[in-house]
Amino acid sequence: MVAFVDLLFWFSSLYILPFWVMMWFAPTSERTAALMRNEWVYLGPLAVAYALAVLPNVVDIFILLGTQMPTPDIVVEMFDDREVILIGWLHLLAFDLFVGRWTWERMVAAEKPMYISTPVLILSMMVAPLGALIGMLLTRELNDGVASTNPAGASAVQTH
């Protein structure tokens, strides 16, 4: 029988792929905008999976991290447990997708072509802070409020 941890790991890992593929290869599509406009669609299932994994362990996590300053040794010890590895993985998937969505939104608002946006978004999927940094540098001509007030690039998205 497949363990619950494995099921959540594989579900979440596969669930994120369509969102990334749409942002990479159809960045200005109305379908991409519709998918990425609603946090309940792209982030909700990851948040539910995270809650299912973290809630049974939340007291232990709070006790461990709330009673002493985390050290590399404590973090390594924490990640010796499969359930904590799943929690960390889900945290990374959700964070990467959230930051990737933000970076995609800025790329669309700045009208960056796919040959620029796709590599940046691939970096965002693999190493979100680096992808976000490069995305910020490439879209620095935007004033700070453009992407945050333009839900999923709605006005910059071309409808076909």
C-alpha positions as protocol buffer text, in pm:
chain_id: "A"
residue {
  index: 1
  type: MET
  ca { x: 0 y: 0 z: 0 }
}
residue {
  index: 2
  type: VAL
  ca { x: 124 y: 348 z: -86 }
}
residue {
  index: 3
  type: ALA
  ca { x: 200 y: 553 z: 223 }
}
residue {
  index: 4
  type: PHE
  ca { x: 7 y: 875 z: 278 }
}
residue {
  index: 5
  type: VAL
  ca { x: 335 y: 1069 z: 272 }
}
residue {
  index: 6
  type: ASP
  ca { x: 420 y: 926 z: -71 }
}
residue {
  index: 7
  type: LEU
  ca { x: 72 y: 995 z: -204 }
}
residue {
  index: 8
  type: LEU
  ca { x: 85 y: 1362 z: -99 }
}
residue {
  index: 9
  type: PHE
  ca { x: 439 y: 1395 z: -235 }
}
residue {
  index: 10
  type: TRP
  ca { x: 349 y: 1264 z: -582 }
}
residue {
  index: 11
  type: PHE
  ca { x: 11 y: 1436 z: -602 }
}
residue {
  index: 12
  type: SER
  ca { x: 165 y: 1774 z: -521 }
}
residue {
  index: 13
  type: SER
  ca { x: 467 y: 1726 z: -746 }
}
residue {
  index: 14
  type: LEU
  ca { x: 245 y: 1644 z: -1044 }
}
residue {
  index: 15
  type: TYR
  ca { x: -27 y: 1897 z: -960 }
}
residue {
  index: 16
  type: ILE
  ca { x: 203 y: 2197 z: -1012 }
}
residue {
  index: 17
  type: LEU
  ca { x: 320 y: 2100 z: -1363 }
}
residue {
  index: 18
  type: PRO
  ca { x: 27 y: 2234 z: -1569 }
}
residue {
  index: 19
  type: PHE
  ca { x: 58 y: 2576 z: -1405 }
}
residue {
  index: 20
  type: TRP
  ca { x: 428 y: 2597 z: -1481 }
}
residue {
  index: 21
  type: VAL
  ca { x: 382 y: 2473 z: -1838 }
}
residue {
  index: 22
  type: MET
  ca { x: 113 y: 2735 z: -1903 }
}
residue {
  index: 23
  type: MET
  ca { x: 329 y: 3016 z: -1760 }
}
residue {
  index: 24
  type: TRP
  ca { x: 630 y: 2897 z: -1963 }
}
residue {
  index: 25
  type: PHE
  ca { x: 471 y: 2831 z: -2301 }
}
residue {
  index: 26
  type: ALA
  ca { x: 148 y: 3035 z: -2304 }
}
residue {
  index: 27
  type: PRO
  ca { x: 234 y: 3332 z: -2084 }
}
residue {
  index: 28
  type: THR
  ca { x: -12 y: 3575 z: -2244 }
}
residue {
  index: 29
  type: SER
  ca { x: -299 y: 3332 z: -2293 }
}
residue {
  index: 30
  type: GLU
  ca { x: -632 y: 3410 z: -2128 }
}
residue {
  index: 31
  type: ARG
  ca { x: -641 y: 3046 z: -2010 }
}
residue {
  index: 32
  type: THR
  ca { x: -313 y: 3094 z: -1828 }
}
residue {
  index: 33
  type: ALA
  ca { x: -444 y: 3417 z: -1674 }
}
residue {
  index: 34
  type: ALA
  ca { x: -765 y: 3242 z: -1568 }
}
residue {
  index: 35
  type: LEU
  ca { x: -571 y: 2959 z: -1403 }
}
residue {
  index: 36
  type: MET
  ca { x: -330 y: 3191 z: -1226 }
}
residue {
  index: 37
  type: ARG
  ca { x: -589 y: 3454 z: -1130 }
}
residue {
  index: 38
  type: ASN
  ca { x: -747 y: 3230 z: -867 }
}
residue {
  index: 39
  type: GLU
  ca { x: -530 y: 3129 z: -570 }
}
residue {
  index: 40
  type: TRP
  ca { x: -781 y: 2856 z: -482 }
}
residue {
  index: 41
  type: VAL
  ca { x: -699 y: 2685 z: -812 }
}
residue {
  index: 42
  type: TYR
  ca { x: -320 y: 2702 z: -823 }
}
residue {
  index: 43
  type: LEU
  ca { x: -236 y: 2724 z: -451 }
}
residue {
  index: 44
  type: GLY
  ca { x: -538 y: 2587 z: -263 }
}
residue {
  index: 45
  type: PRO
  ca { x: -470 y: 2214 z: -317 }
}
residue {
  index: 46
  type: LEU
  ca { x: -105 y: 2259 z: -218 }
}
residue {
  index: 47
  type: ALA
  ca { x: -213 y: 2443 z: 97 }
}
residue {
  index: 48
  type: VAL
  ca { x: -458 y: 2163 z: 182 }
}
residue {
  index: 49
  type: ALA
  ca { x: -188 y: 1898 z: 126 }
}
residue {
  index: 50
  type: TYR
  ca { x: 48 y: 2103 z: 344 }
}
residue {
  index: 51
  type: ALA
  ca { x: -214 y: 2133 z: 618 }
}
residue {
  index: 52
  type: LEU
  ca { x: -275 y: 1756 z: 610 }
}
residue {
  index: 53
  type: ALA
  ca { x: 97 y: 1695 z: 649 }
}
residue {
  index: 54
  type: VAL
  ca { x: 180 y: 1967 z: 902 }
}
residue {
  index: 55
  type: LEU
  ca { x: -117 y: 1954 z: 1142 }
}
residue {
  index: 56
  type: PRO
  ca { x: -28 y: 1616 z: 1298 }
}
residue {
  index: 57
  type: ASN
  ca { x: 328 y: 1748 z: 1355 }
}
residue {
  index: 58
  type: VAL
  ca { x: 262 y: 2114 z: 1435 }
}
residue {
  index: 59
  type: VAL
  ca { x: 296 y: 2079 z: 1814 }
}
residue {
  index: 60
  type: ASP
  ca { x: 632 y: 1902 z: 1782 }
}
residue {
  index: 61
  type: ILE
  ca { x: 753 y: 2162 z: 1530 }
}
residue {
  index: 62
  type: PHE
  ca { x: 650 y: 2452 z: 1755 }
}
residue {
  index: 63
  type: ILE
  ca { x: 806 y: 2292 z: 2062 }
}
residue {
  index: 64
  type: LEU
  ca { x: 1134 y: 2220 z: 1885 }
}
residue {
  index: 65
  type: LEU
  ca { x: 1165 y: 2555 z: 1707 }
}
residue {
  index: 66
  type: GLY
  ca { x: 1005 y: 2758 z: 1986 }
}
residue {
  index: 67
  type: THR
  ca { x: 1229 y: 2638 z: 2268 }
}
residue {
  index: 68
  type: GLN
  ca { x: 1568 y: 2684 z: 2111 }
}
residue {
  index: 69
  type: MET
  ca { x: 1737 y: 2875 z: 1834 }
}
residue {
  index: 70
  type: PRO
  ca { x: 1744 y: 2654 z: 1524 }
}
residue {
  index: 71
  type: THR
  ca { x: 2089 y: 2537 z: 1427 }
}
residue {
  index: 72
  type: PRO
  ca { x: 2200 y: 2345 z: 1118 }
}
residue {
  index: 73
  type: ASP
  ca { x: 2220 y: 2030 z: 1331 }
}
residue {
  index: 74
  type: ILE
  ca { x: 1861 y: 2072 z: 1456 }
}
residue {
  index: 75
  type: VAL
  ca { x: 1732 y: 2129 z: 1102 }
}
residue {
  index: 76
  type: VAL
  ca { x: 1921 y: 1823 z: 972 }
}
residue {
  index: 77
  type: GLU
  ca { x: 1777 y: 1619 z: 1258 }
}
residue {
  index: 78
  type: MET
  ca { x: 1426 y: 1744 z: 1181 }
}
residue {
  index: 79
  type: PHE
  ca { x: 1460 y: 1647 z: 815 }
}
residue {
  index: 80
  type: ASP
  ca { x: 1560 y: 1294 z: 912 }
}
residue {
  index: 81
  type: ASP
  ca { x: 1185 y: 1218 z: 935 }
}
residue {
  index: 82
  type: ARG
  ca { x: 985 y: 1139 z: 615 }
}
residue {
  index: 83
  type: GLU
  ca { x: 687 y: 1346 z: 727 }
}
residue {
  index: 84
  type: VAL
  ca { x: 905 y: 1652 z: 785 }
}
residue {
  index: 85
  type: ILE
  ca { x: 1068 y: 1601 z: 445 }
}
residue {
  index: 86
  type: LEU
  ca { x: 717 y: 1603 z: 293 }
}
residue {
  index: 87
  type: ILE
  ca { x: 631 y: 1921 z: 485 }
}
residue {
  index: 88
  type: GLY
  ca { x: 947 y: 2088 z: 357 }
}
residue {
  index: 89
  type: TRP
  ca { x: 879 y: 1969 z: 0 }
}
residue {
  index: 90
  type: LEU
  ca { x: 521 y: 2099 z: 5 }
}
residue {
  index: 91
  type: HIS
  ca { x: 646 y: 2427 z: 149 }
}
residue {
  index: 92
  type: LEU
  ca { x: 897 y: 2458 z: -139 }
}
residue {
  index: 93
  type: LEU
  ca { x: 640 y: 2368 z: -407 }
}
residue {
  index: 94
  type: ALA
  ca { x: 387 y: 2621 z: -278 }
}
residue {
  index: 95
  type: PHE
  ca { x: 648 y: 2894 z: -229 }
}
residue {
  index: 96
  type: ASP
  ca { x: 805 y: 2835 z: -571 }
}
residue {
  index: 97
  type: LEU
  ca { x: 467 y: 2842 z: -745 }
}
residue {
  index: 98
  type: PHE
  ca { x: 356 y: 3154 z: -558 }
}
residue {
  index: 99
  type: VAL
  ca { x: 681 y: 3337 z: -639 }
}
residue {
  index: 100
  type: GLY
  ca { x: 675 y: 3201 z: -995 }
}
residue {
  index: 101
  type: ARG
  ca { x: 323 y: 3335 z: -1043 }
}
residue {
  index: 102
  type: TRP
  ca { x: 435 y: 3676 z: -918 }
}
residue {
  index: 103
  type: THR
  ca { x: 737 y: 3670 z: -1151 }
}
residue {
  index: 104
  type: TRP
  ca { x: 520 y: 3555 z: -1446 }
}
residue {
  index: 105
  type: GLU
  ca { x: 278 y: 3839 z: -1374 }
}
residue {
  index: 106
  type: ARG
  ca { x: 562 y: 4093 z: -1387 }
}
residue {
  index: 107
  type: MET
  ca { x: 699 y: 3941 z: -1709 }
}
residue {
  index: 108
  type: VAL
  ca { x: 357 y: 3969 z: -1875 }
}
residue {
  index: 109
  type: ALA
  ca { x: 305 y: 4323 z: -1748 }
}
residue {
  index: 110
  type: ALA
  ca { x: 650 y: 4421 z: -1882 }
}
residue {
  index: 111
  type: GLU
  ca { x: 569 y: 4244 z: -2212 }
}
residue {
  index: 112
  type: LYS
  ca { x: 882 y: 4030 z: -2199 }
}
residue {
  index: 113
  type: PRO
  ca { x: 900 y: 3775 z: -2481 }
}
residue {
  index: 114
  type: MET
  ca { x: 890 y: 3401 z: -2409 }
}
residue {
  index: 115
  type: TYR
  ca { x: 1258 y: 3353 z: -2484 }
}
residue {
  index: 116
  type: ILE
  ca { x: 1324 y: 3577 z: -2183 }
}
residue {
  index: 117
  type: SER
  ca { x: 1036 y: 3485 z: -1953 }
}
residue {
  index: 118
  type: THR
  ca { x: 1052 y: 3106 z: -1991 }
}
residue {
  index: 119
  type: PRO
  ca { x: 1412 y: 3062 z: -1867 }
}
residue {
  index: 120
  type: VAL
  ca { x: 1343 y: 3297 z: -1576 }
}
residue {
  index: 121
  type: LEU
  ca { x: 1030 y: 3102 z: -1484 }
}
residue {
  index: 122
  type: ILE
  ca { x: 1217 y: 2772 z: -1508 }
}
residue {
  index: 123
  type: LEU
  ca { x: 1466 y: 2917 z: -1261 }
}
residue {
  index: 124
  type: SER
  ca { x: 1172 y: 3024 z: -1046 }
}
residue {
  index: 125
  type: MET
  ca { x: 1047 y: 2667 z: -1041 }
}
residue {
  index: 126
  type: MET
  ca { x: 1384 y: 2522 z: -949 }
}
residue {
  index: 127
  type: VAL
  ca { x: 1535 y: 2798 z: -733 }
}
residue {
  index: 128
  type: ALA
  ca { x: 1258 y: 3052 z: -667 }
}
residue {
  index: 129
  type: PRO
  ca { x: 1460 y: 3329 z: -500 }
}
residue {
  index: 130
  type: LEU
  ca { x: 1710 y: 3337 z: -788 }
}
residue {
  index: 131
  type: GLY
  ca { x: 1430 y: 3336 z: -1049 }
}
residue {
  index: 132
  type: ALA
  ca { x: 1253 y: 3615 z: -861 }
}
residue {
  index: 133
  type: LEU
  ca { x: 1572 y: 3820 z: -839 }
}
residue {
  index: 134
  type: ILE
  ca { x: 1641 y: 3788 z: -1212 }
}
residue {
  index: 135
  type: GLY
  ca { x: 1274 y: 3859 z: -1284 }
}
residue {
  index: 136
  type: MET
  ca { x: 1289 y: 4174 z: -1071 }
}
residue {
  index: 137
  type: LEU
  ca { x: 1601 y: 4289 z: -1252 }
}
residue {
  index: 138
  type: LEU
  ca { x: 1442 y: 4226 z: -1593 }
}
residue {
  index: 139
  type: THR
  ca { x: 1121 y: 4406 z: -1501 }
}
residue {
  index: 140
  type: ARG
  ca { x: 1269 y: 4692 z: -1302 }
}
residue {
  index: 141
  type: GLU
  ca { x: 1112 y: 4940 z: -1544 }
}
residue {
  index: 142
  type: LEU
  ca { x: 773 y: 4859 z: -1390 }
}
residue {
  index: 143
  type: ASN
  ca { x: 668 y: 5079 z: -1108 }
}
residue {
  index: 144
  type: ASP
  ca { x: 628 y: 4877 z: -788 }
}
residue {
  index: 145
  type: GLY
  ca { x: 249 y: 4873 z: -798 }
}
residue {
  index: 146
  type: VAL
  ca { x: 188 y: 4742 z: -1152 }
}
residue {
  index: 147
  type: ALA
  ca { x: 201 y: 4368 z: -1098 }
}
residue {
  index: 148
  type: SER
  ca { x: 35 y: 4371 z: -757 }
}
residue {
  index: 149
  type: THR
  ca { x: -263 y: 4576 z: -880 }
}
residue {
  index: 150
  type: ASN
  ca { x: -297 y: 4389 z: -1208 }
}
residue {
  index: 151
  type: PRO
  ca { x: -447 y: 4050 z: -1113 }
}
residue {
  index: 152
  type: ALA
  ca { x: -269 y: 3781 z: -1312 }
}
residue {
  index: 153
  type: GLY
  ca { x: -172 y: 4026 z: -1581 }
}
residue {
  index: 154
  type: ALA
  ca { x: -537 y: 4068 z: -1681 }
}
residue {
  index: 155
  type: SER
  ca { x: -497 y: 4387 z: -1881 }
}
residue {
  index: 156
  type: ALA
  ca { x: -167 y: 4281 z: -2036 }
}
residue {
  index: 157
  type: VAL
  ca { x: -298 y: 3941 z: -2144 }
}
residue {
  index: 158
  type: GLN
  ca { x: -402 y: 3914 z: -2505 }
}
residue {
  index: 159
  type: THR
  ca { x: -720 y: 3722 z: -2571 }
}
residue {
  index: 160
  type: HIS
  ca { x: -736 y: 3511 z: -2883 }
}
